Amino acid sequence: MSPNHQITQSPIRIAILGLGYVGLPLARLFATKYPVIGFDINEQRITELNNGIDLTLEVEEDLLKSVLKTHNSTLITNYLHCSNKLEDIADCNYYIVTVPTPVDKHNKPDLTPLYKASETVAKVLKKGDIVIYESTVYPGVTEDECVPVLEKLSGLKFNIDFFAGYSPERINPGDKEHTVDKILKVTAGSTPEIGVKVDALYNSVITAGTHLAPTIKVAEAAKVIENSQRDINIAFVNELAKIFNILDINTQDVLEAAGTKWNFLPFKPGLVGGHCIGVDPYYLAQKAIEAGYHPEIILAGRRMNDSMGEYVASEVVKLMIKKEIVLHKAEVLLLGITFKENCPDVRNTKIVDIVHALKEYGINITIYDPWAKPEEVLHEYGIVTTKTLPVTQFDALILGVSHSVFHDLDIKSLTKNNNVVYDVKGFLNTEVDGRL
């Protein structure tokens, strides 16, 4: 680390607010060098984490216990302790906010979690403290929305008494290769000097390095366009899939052929859900509209991707009708409910769009997903799922998520002779009737 990146504020005590898919891996990493208090309002989550149990499966038990203060008495200067008590974060001087930034039912940004987290920090904010936001937002949220909350409740002045930073998360849930320490981190501060401090803090634990952006707004904008770019590219291949299905051309074959060119981007059609790609473009679009510009490509991509669940359902129904399968009370097996493969995360999963569309035809749906927690799916969507592979046979089968365990399933044993097999991901190792 260069002399210009040395941290002068001492001693460093870090509070991480929000211990989900983003906050916990970050807290664990920082705890290898600093005392860290992980704060979350979910008391059950706190109890589980202090016992070394992470139900999101992002941090392995041994790795988590190696930094927990309650499990390792040798950790004196650096450790992780999880709490839901405000007093436990009162003596920290870096506050890192990693709460979710969802959209409402109208796809408008919902900043409520950010406001509440800012209110929590404001109650313990002191002179010299730095508040860093990692949540994905549109440009201006940190300084125009969050900072006023901090000022109002703390009575302190921004960039005089306390400071802000921004370092957008780049966590890929379920990815054990691109972990938080191996992903280059964009950083920014509310002043040039604070930018250097924020950058140095992350640079001290991120082995992939950091990129110091000139302003917080630049860092916010950089993050929100990362996922918007992916969303638009996936929307393009989704539209191609619809076109090629009409032309009776295998989309996967087309993409494989086109992919032989060195600069062809290898995107695949599919359902675009999750907490990032399926949400972030709406944040950028909202800010653009507020500024008087109506974004066309961004929203067109969102409309295309949001339509894919219903499209898959309609294609399956057409195939069932062609095979003279009676739709009313037909039995369909849906493989997967999470938003991506080999991950228990069900946030904003677009598989539910397939479920709702099929139910309109009176079709009975059994959902098998060994990764998803049935109680979480039931609470979030009112949909019943199972972690046990059914032993009965079905009129149709839909592969919605490419969990590894699905690859070698005996599809014939799960479906009747006059069956329909639809592979959303082009993943099944068997002959199928339809795919994107």
C-alpha positions as CSV (number, residue, x, y, z in Angstrom):
1,M,0.0,0.0,0.0
2,S,1.4,3.4,-1.0
3,P,2.1,6.0,1.7
4,N,-0.7,8.2,0.3
5,H,-3.1,5.4,1.1
6,Q,-2.2,5.1,4.8
7,I,-5.2,5.4,7.2
8,T,-4.6,8.1,9.7
9,Q,-7.8,7.7,11.7
10,S,-7.1,5.4,14.7
11,P,-8.2,3.2,16.2
12,I,-10.6,1.9,13.5
13,R,-13.8,0.3,14.6
14,I,-16.3,-0.7,11.9
15,A,-20.0,-1.2,12.1
16,I,-21.7,-3.1,9.3
17,L,-25.4,-2.4,9.1
18,G,-27.3,-5.2,7.4
19,L,-26.0,-8.8,7.6
20,G,-27.4,-10.3,4.4
21,Y,-25.7,-11.5,1.2
22,V,-23.6,-8.4,1.1
23,G,-23.1,-7.3,4.7
24,L,-22.0,-10.6,6.2
25,P,-19.2,-11.5,3.8
26,L,-17.9,-7.9,4.1
27,A,-18.1,-8.0,7.9
28,R,-16.2,-11.3,7.9
29,L,-13.5,-9.9,5.7
30,F,-13.0,-6.7,7.6
31,A,-12.9,-8.7,10.9
32,T,-9.6,-10.3,9.7
33,K,-8.0,-7.0,10.4
34,Y,-10.3,-4.8,12.5
35,P,-12.8,-5.0,15.3
36,V,-16.2,-5.2,13.6
37,I,-19.7,-5.1,14.9
38,G,-22.3,-6.6,12.6
39,F,-25.7,-4.9,13.2
40,D,-29.0,-6.3,12.0
41,I,-32.6,-5.9,13.3
42,N,-33.4,-9.6,12.8
43,E,-32.8,-11.1,16.2
44,Q,-32.9,-14.7,15.0
45,R,-30.3,-13.9,12.3
46,I,-28.0,-12.4,15.0
47,T,-28.3,-15.5,17.1
48,E,-27.6,-17.8,14.2
49,L,-24.5,-15.8,13.1
50,N,-23.0,-15.6,16.6
51,N,-23.3,-19.4,16.6
52,G,-21.5,-19.6,13.3
53,I,-24.5,-20.4,11.2
54,D,-25.2,-18.5,8.0
55,L,-28.4,-19.7,6.3
56,T,-27.6,-17.7,3.1
57,L,-24.6,-20.0,2.7
58,E,-22.4,-17.1,1.7
59,V,-19.9,-17.7,4.5
60,E,-18.9,-21.2,5.5
61,E,-19.2,-22.1,9.2
62,D,-15.5,-22.6,9.9
63,L,-14.7,-19.3,8.2
64,L,-17.3,-17.5,10.1
65,K,-16.3,-19.0,13.5
66,S,-12.7,-18.1,12.8
67,V,-13.5,-14.4,13.2
68,L,-16.3,-14.5,15.7
69,K,-15.3,-13.0,19.1
70,T,-17.6,-15.5,20.9
71,H,-15.8,-18.5,19.4
72,N,-12.2,-17.4,19.4
73,S,-10.8,-15.9,22.6
74,T,-7.5,-15.1,20.9
75,L,-9.2,-12.4,18.8
76,I,-8.3,-9.2,20.7
77,T,-7.7,-6.5,18.2
78,N,-9.7,-7.9,15.3
79,Y,-13.0,-9.8,15.5
80,L,-16.6,-9.9,14.5
81,H,-19.5,-9.7,16.9
82,C,-23.1,-9.6,15.7
83,S,-25.7,-7.6,17.5
84,N,-29.1,-5.9,17.3
85,K,-28.3,-3.5,20.1
86,L,-27.6,0.1,19.3
87,E,-25.2,0.6,22.1
88,D,-22.9,-2.0,20.6
89,I,-22.1,0.2,17.6
90,A,-21.9,3.5,19.5
91,D,-18.1,3.6,19.7
92,C,-17.5,2.7,16.0
93,N,-16.1,5.4,13.7
94,Y,-16.8,3.8,10.3
95,Y,-20.4,2.9,9.6
96,I,-21.0,0.8,6.4
97,V,-24.6,0.5,5.3
98,T,-25.4,-2.6,3.2
99,V,-29.2,-2.8,3.4
100,P,-31.3,-3.7,0.3
101,T,-32.7,-1.1,-2.1
102,P,-35.9,-2.7,-3.6
103,V,-38.6,-1.3,-5.8
104,D,-42.3,-1.1,-5.0
105,K,-45.2,-2.7,-6.8
106,H,-45.1,0.1,-9.4
107,N,-41.3,-0.4,-9.9
108,K,-40.5,2.8,-8.2
109,P,-37.3,2.9,-6.0
110,D,-38.1,2.2,-2.3
111,L,-35.5,3.9,-0.2
112,T,-37.2,3.0,3.1
113,P,-34.4,0.6,4.2
114,L,-31.8,3.2,3.5
115,Y,-33.7,5.9,5.5
116,K,-34.1,3.6,8.5
117,A,-30.5,2.5,8.4
118,S,-29.5,6.2,8.2
119,E,-31.7,7.0,11.2
120,T,-30.0,4.2,13.2
121,V,-26.5,5.5,12.4
122,A,-27.6,9.1,13.2
123,K,-28.5,8.1,16.7
124,V,-24.8,7.2,17.4
125,L,-23.0,9.4,15.0
126,K,-20.1,11.4,16.4
127,K,-17.6,14.0,15.2
128,G,-15.1,12.6,12.8
129,D,-17.2,9.5,11.9
130,I,-17.4,8.3,8.3
131,V,-20.6,6.7,6.9
132,I,-20.2,4.6,3.9
133,Y,-23.0,3.3,1.7
134,E,-22.8,0.1,-0.3
135,S,-26.4,-0.2,-1.4
136,T,-27.1,0.2,-5.1
137,V,-28.9,3.6,-5.8
138,Y,-29.3,6.2,-8.5
139,P,-26.8,9.0,-8.5
140,G,-27.4,11.5,-5.7
141,V,-29.1,9.3,-3.1
142,T,-26.1,9.2,-0.7
143,E,-25.7,13.0,-0.5
144,D,-29.2,14.2,-1.3
145,E,-31.3,11.6,0.6
146,C,-29.2,9.8,3.2
147,V,-27.0,12.7,4.4
148,P,-29.9,15.0,5.3
149,V,-31.3,12.2,7.6
150,L,-27.9,11.9,9.3
151,E,-27.7,15.7,9.8
152,K,-31.2,16.1,11.1
153,L,-31.1,13.4,13.7
154,S,-27.5,13.8,14.8
155,G,-27.4,17.5,14.9
156,L,-24.0,17.3,13.2
157,K,-22.9,19.1,10.0
158,F,-21.9,17.2,6.9
159,N,-18.3,17.5,5.8
160,I,-17.6,19.5,8.9
161,D,-18.5,17.1,11.8
162,F,-19.0,13.9,9.9
163,F,-18.3,12.6,6.4
164,A,-19.7,10.1,3.8
165,G,-18.4,7.6,1.4
166,Y,-19.7,5.2,-1.2
167,S,-18.4,1.8,-2.3
168,P,-21.0,-0.2,-4.3
169,E,-21.3,-3.9,-3.6
170,R,-20.4,-6.3,-6.3
171,I,-21.4,-9.5,-4.5
172,N,-22.6,-12.4,-6.8
173,P,-24.7,-14.6,-4.5
174,G,-23.7,-18.2,-4.5
175,D,-20.4,-17.5,-6.3
176,K,-17.6,-19.1,-4.4
177,E,-14.9,-18.1,-6.9
178,H,-15.6,-14.3,-7.1
179,T,-15.7,-13.6,-3.4
180,V,-15.8,-10.1,-2.0
181,D,-12.0,-9.9,-1.5
182,K,-11.4,-11.0,-5.1
183,I,-13.6,-8.4,-6.7
184,L,-12.1,-5.0,-7.5
185,K,-13.9,-2.3,-5.3
186,V,-15.0,1.1,-6.5
187,T,-14.7,3.7,-3.7
188,A,-15.5,7.4,-3.2
189,G,-15.6,10.0,-0.5
190,S,-17.5,13.2,0.2
191,T,-14.2,15.1,0.1
192,P,-10.9,14.2,-1.7
193,E,-9.3,13.5,1.7
194,I,-12.2,11.2,2.8
195,G,-12.1,9.5,-0.5
196,V,-8.5,8.5,0.2
197,K,-9.4,7.2,3.6
198,V,-12.3,5.2,2.3
199,D,-10.2,3.8,-0.5
200,A,-7.4,2.9,2.0
201,L,-9.9,1.1,4.3
202,Y,-11.1,-1.2,1.5
203,N,-7.7,-1.5,0.0
204,S,-6.4,-3.0,3.2
205,V,-8.6,-6.1,2.8
206,I,-9.5,-6.3,-0.9
207,T,-6.8,-8.3,-2.6
208,A,-8.2,-7.4,-6.1
209,G,-7.5,-3.8,-5.4
210,T,-9.6,-0.6,-5.5
211,H,-10.6,2.2,-7.9
212,L,-11.0,5.6,-6.3
213,A,-13.8,7.5,-8.2
214,P,-13.6,11.3,-8.2
215,T,-17.0,11.8,-6.5
216,I,-19.8,9.8,-4.8
217,K,-22.2,10.4,-7.7
218,V,-19.7,9.0,-10.2
219,A,-19.4,5.8,-8.0
220,E,-23.2,5.6,-7.7
221,A,-23.7,5.9,-11.4
222,A,-21.0,3.4,-12.2
223,K,-22.7,0.7,-10.1
224,V,-26.2,1.3,-11.5
225,I,-25.1,1.1,-15.1
226,E,-23.2,-2.2,-14.5
227,N,-26.5,-4.1,-14.0
228,S,-28.4,-2.0,-16.5
229,Q,-26.0,-3.0,-19.2
230,R,-26.4,-6.7,-18.4
231,D,-30.2,-6.3,-18.3
232,I,-30.3,-4.7,-21.8
233,N,-28.0,-7.4,-23.2
234,I,-30.1,-10.2,-21.8
235,A,-33.3,-8.5,-23.1
236,F,-31.7,-8.6,-26.6
237,V,-31.2,-12.3,-26.5
238,N,-34.6,-12.9,-25.0
239,E,-36.1,-11.1,-28.0
240,L,-34.0,-13.2,-30.3
241,A,-35.3,-16.3,-28.5
242,K,-38.9,-15.2,-29.2
243,I,-38.1,-14.6,-32.9
244,F,-36.2,-17.8,-33.4
245,N,-38.9,-19.8,-31.8
246,I,-41.4,-18.5,-34.3
247,L,-38.9,-19.3,-37.1
248,D,-38.4,-22.8,-35.6
249,I,-34.6,-22.2,-35.1
250,N,-32.8,-23.4,-32.0
251,T,-31.7,-20.3,-30.2
252,Q,-28.8,-22.1,-28.4
253,D,-27.4,-23.3,-31.7
254,V,-27.6,-19.7,-33.1
255,L,-25.8,-18.3,-30.1
256,E,-23.1,-21.0,-30.2
257,A,-22.4,-20.3,-33.8
258,A,-22.3,-16.5,-33.3
259,G,-20.1,-17.0,-30.3
260,T,-17.3,-18.2,-32.5
261,K,-16.5,-14.5,-33.3
262,W,-14.0,-13.1,-30.8
263,N,-16.0,-10.1,-29.8
264,F,-19.5,-11.6,-29.6
265,L,-20.9,-11.1,-26.1
266,P,-21.9,-14.5,-24.6
267,F,-25.3,-13.6,-23.1
268,K,-28.1,-16.2,-22.9
269,P,-31.9,-15.9,-22.8
270,G,-33.7,-16.4,-19.5
271,L,-35.6,-15.0,-16.6
272,V,-34.0,-11.9,-15.1
273,G,-34.7,-11.7,-11.4
274,G,-32.8,-11.2,-8.2
275,H,-32.1,-8.1,-6.2
276,C,-29.7,-6.5,-8.7
277,I,-30.2,-6.9,-12.5
278,G,-34.0,-7.1,-12.2
279,V,-34.2,-3.9,-10.0
280,D,-31.3,-1.6,-10.6
281,P,-32.4,-0.3,-14.1
282,Y,-35.5,1.1,-12.5
283,Y,-33.3,3.2,-10.2
284,L,-31.5,4.8,-13.1
285,A,-34.7,5.2,-15.1
286,Q,-36.3,7.0,-12.2
287,K,-33.5,9.5,-11.8
288,A,-33.5,10.1,-15.6
289,I,-37.2,10.8,-15.6
290,E,-36.8,13.2,-12.6
291,A,-34.2,15.0,-14.7
292,G,-36.6,15.4,-17.6
293,Y,-35.3,12.6,-19.8
294,H,-37.4,9.5,-20.6
295,P,-35.1,6.5,-21.1
296,E,-36.2,4.3,-23.9
297,I,-33.7,1.5,-24.2
298,I,-33.4,0.9,-20.4
299,L,-37.2,0.6,-19.9
300,A,-37.7,-1.4,-23.1
301,G,-35.2,-3.9,-21.8
302,R,-37.0,-4.1,-18.5
303,R,-40.3,-4.7,-20.3
304,M,-38.9,-7.5,-22.4
305,N,-37.3,-9.2,-19.4
306,D,-40.3,-8.8,-17.2
307,S,-42.5,-10.5,-19.8
308,M,-40.5,-13.7,-20.0
309,G,-42.2,-15.6,-17.2
310,E,-45.6,-15.2,-18.8
311,Y,-44.0,-16.0,-22.2
312,V,-42.6,-19.3,-20.9
313,A,-46.0,-20.2,-19.4
314,S,-47.8,-19.5,-22.7
315,E,-45.3,-21.7,-24.6
316,V,-45.7,-24.6,-22.2
317,V,-49.5,-24.3,-22.5
318,K,-49.3,-24.3,-26.3
319,L,-47.2,-27.5,-26.2
320,M,-49.6,-29.1,-23.8
321,I,-52.6,-28.3,-26.0
322,K,-50.7,-29.7,-29.1
323,K,-50.3,-33.0,-27.2
324,E,-54.0,-32.9,-26.2
325,I,-53.3,-32.6,-22.5
326,V,-56.3,-31.3,-20.6
327,L,-55.1,-28.1,-18.9
328,H,-57.7,-27.9,-16.1
329,K,-56.1,-29.7,-13.1
330,A,-53.2,-30.9,-15.2
331,E,-50.1,-31.6,-13.0
332,V,-46.9,-29.7,-13.8
333,L,-43.6,-30.1,-12.1
334,L,-41.5,-26.9,-11.9
335,L,-37.8,-27.4,-11.1
336,G,-36.4,-24.5,-9.2
337,I,-37.8,-21.3,-7.5
338,T,-34.6,-19.4,-6.6
339,F,-33.6,-16.5,-8.8
340,K,-30.4,-18.2,-9.9
341,E,-28.6,-21.5,-9.8
342,N,-27.0,-23.2,-6.7
343,C,-28.1,-20.4,-4.4
344,P,-30.9,-20.2,-1.8
345,D,-31.8,-16.6,-2.7
346,V,-35.4,-16.2,-3.7
347,R,-35.5,-12.4,-3.8
348,N,-37.4,-11.0,-6.8
349,T,-37.4,-14.4,-8.5
350,K,-39.2,-14.4,-11.8
351,I,-40.1,-18.1,-11.5
352,V,-43.2,-16.9,-9.7
353,D,-44.4,-15.2,-12.9
354,I,-44.5,-18.7,-14.5
355,V,-46.4,-20.0,-11.5
356,H,-49.0,-17.3,-11.6
357,A,-49.5,-17.5,-15.3
358,L,-50.0,-21.3,-15.3
359,K,-52.4,-21.1,-12.3
360,E,-54.7,-19.0,-14.4
361,Y,-55.4,-22.1,-16.6
362,G,-56.3,-24.1,-13.5
363,I,-53.1,-26.1,-13.7
364,N,-51.7,-27.7,-10.5
365,I,-48.1,-26.9,-9.9
366,T,-45.6,-28.8,-7.8
367,I,-42.3,-26.9,-7.2
368,Y,-39.2,-28.8,-6.3
369,D,-36.2,-26.8,-5.2
370,P,-33.6,-28.4,-2.8
371,W,-31.9,-25.0,-2.3
372,A,-34.9,-22.8,-1.4
373,K,-36.3,-22.6,2.1
374,P,-40.0,-23.5,1.8
375,E,-41.0,-21.2,4.7
376,E,-39.2,-18.3,3.1
377,V,-40.9,-18.8,-0.3
378,L,-44.3,-19.2,1.5
379,H,-43.8,-16.0,3.5
380,E,-42.5,-14.0,0.5
381,Y,-44.9,-15.3,-2.3
382,G,-47.6,-17.4,-0.7
383,I,-46.3,-20.4,-2.8
384,V,-45.8,-23.9,-1.4
385,T,-42.5,-25.6,-2.4
386,T,-40.7,-28.8,-1.5
387,K,-37.1,-29.8,-0.9
388,T,-37.9,-33.5,-1.7
389,L,-38.1,-34.8,-5.2
390,P,-41.7,-36.0,-5.9
391,V,-42.1,-39.7,-6.8
392,T,-45.2,-39.2,-8.9
393,Q,-45.4,-38.5,-12.7
394,F,-46.5,-35.2,-14.2
395,D,-48.2,-34.0,-17.4
396,A,-45.5,-31.5,-17.9
397,L,-42.1,-30.5,-16.5
398,I,-40.4,-27.1,-16.6
399,L,-36.8,-26.6,-15.8
400,G,-36.7,-23.0,-14.4
401,V,-33.4,-22.9,-12.5
402,S,-30.2,-24.7,-13.5
403,H,-29.2,-26.1,-10.1
404,S,-26.4,-28.7,-10.6
405,V,-28.5,-31.4,-9.0
406,F,-31.1,-31.1,-11.8
407,H,-28.6,-31.9,-14.6
408,D,-28.8,-35.7,-14.4
409,L,-32.4,-36.2,-13.2
410,D,-34.3,-39.0,-14.8
411,I,-36.8,-36.9,-16.6
412,K,-38.7,-39.8,-18.0
413,S,-39.4,-41.2,-14.6
414,L,-41.0,-37.8,-13.6
415,T,-43.2,-37.4,-16.6
416,K,-46.0,-39.4,-18.3
417,N,-45.6,-40.8,-21.8
418,N,-47.6,-38.0,-23.3
419,N,-45.5,-35.3,-21.6
420,V,-44.2,-31.9,-22.2
421,V,-40.6,-31.0,-21.1
422,Y,-39.6,-27.3,-21.3
423,D,-36.1,-26.2,-20.5
424,V,-35.8,-22.5,-19.7
425,K,-32.1,-22.6,-19.3
426,G,-31.0,-25.1,-22.0
427,F,-29.6,-27.2,-19.2
428,L,-31.3,-30.6,-19.1
429,N,-29.3,-33.6,-20.4
430,T,-32.3,-35.0,-22.3
431,E,-34.5,-34.4,-25.3
432,V,-37.0,-31.5,-24.7
433,D,-40.1,-30.2,-26.3
434,G,-39.3,-26.5,-25.9
435,R,-36.6,-24.1,-24.6
436,L,-35.8,-20.5,-24.7
